[in-house]
Amino acid sequence: RAGLDAAAQTLAQDLSVLYEEIKDTAWNKTAITLSTEFGRKIPTGAETGSDHGWANNLLVLSGALRSGGGAFAGALPVASDLQNGDVMSTAI
């Protein structure tokens, strides 16, 4: 857990530096996305674990991104809304 906390802190600091550098010139024309390498399917796989699923957006940053004042653009995933075992998400 300590390693993840340190990595998240480093990422936050680095994104802050990037934002400060481009906020007046390119922030509204820039999109930064962080995605998982892979997701996990809801159903149990053959080995009694969960199989790899689709990658997921973890973070999307942009001066041009508008979500209507809310925290999400799109719809949050519903665990019962599966497609081939994957949770389908349109939220960013």
Secondary structure, 3 states (H helix, E strand, C coil): CHHHHHHHHHHHHHHHHHHHHHCCCCHHHCCEEEECCCEEEEEECCCCCEEEECCCEEEEECCCCCCCCCCCCCCCCCCCCEECCEECCCCC
